[in-house]
Amino acid sequence: MNTMAAERQTLHDETDEALIKLVTDGDRSAFAELAQRHSTRYYRVAYRMVFDKNDAEDIVQEAFLKLWDKPYRWDSNQQSKFSTWFHRVVVNLCIDRNRKKRPFQLKEGMEIVDNKASAADSLDTQQKQQILKQLIIGLPERQQIALNLCYYEGISNKEAADIMGVGLKALQSLLIRGKNTLREKTKQYCERG
Amino acid sequence: MKRSEFLKYLNLYGSEVKRWPEGIRKDVFNSNDRSAELQDLVDEERQFEELLDALPFEEPGSDLTERIIMSAGRHPAVEESAEDINDEGSFLYELFLRFLSPKPVMALALTLVVGFVVGYSEPLLSELNGEENIVAFLYNGEDMP
């Protein structure tokens, strides 16, 4: 095994927290390892908040650049995991982007356009996907984030609460309200056909 | 276990009861009221989750990681260490880095200019002759003996 491969293997075995300490010292290999390890994961989080591939990629890139430029912003003394802190960075960038773009929201009682002349009563898969997407976009911001982190990312309630900077009870309340709203609205659409 | 309580846990932890926190899971399995009604609730939740899973998703470009690493390569690495900076002082520190640290010659020139302006705009005690200077200093505006 040559030196470079050995070094890469060493970095591969390091924790995120150890890597970010190396990044603070300007270690490019450690930064590359973090990017390789996590870029797809944080892309998923960003995509489910902005629903646009290019925007989600830009957000993840911007978040990593922030990490490279100012790694000391992650405070190891606060005892928070790197992933918790970096989730917060990505989520905040998504919030900023969504507030600038003002997402389209499905209005109450909006009709679903069915282009098929001989369409059956049931909605096709693509339509269902689009409706679900609009319903999720229509959720209050914090409920949307709670659903994204807890349901889609499978993050524990406790860590999601830390990411969002709220208490555990508040996070659970956001998650329950978000799911209940979605459940009711999807039921309404399905019944309407 | 009450229906409302069970529903709450379904919402929080999903339809896979096996994945629920151990303490709560034990309560469910130990309770005598594990009825068909609760099983219906689990089935409903599973259907709802299948619907949620239909949310459209686009995979990222295969070059995303490479782009991130390349873009960082165009930025200089940060040289400051975390010990030098705390959250409260970071704004001032960044301001210092931005305006003063890279331009020491400019900062020195600015200091000199300010010094000359202040110096020439005020009459100095040194302009008075020596004796008057001491008297003026000692009695500063009061009647002199």
Interface residues (C-beta under 8 A of the other chain):
Chain A: T24 D25 G26 R28 F31 A32 A35 Q36 S39 T40 Y43 R44 Y47 R48 F51 K53 A56 E57 V60 Q61 F64 L65 W68 D69 K70 P71 Y72 R73 D75 S76 T125 K128 Q129 Q130 L132 K133 I136 C150 Y151 Y152 N157 Q172 L175 I176 K179 N180 L182 R183 T186
Chain B: K8 N11 L12 G14 F48 E49 L51 L52 A54 L55 P56 F57 E58 P60 G61 L64 T65 R67 I68 I69 S71 A72 G73 H75 A77 V78 E79 E80 S81 A82 I85 D87 S90
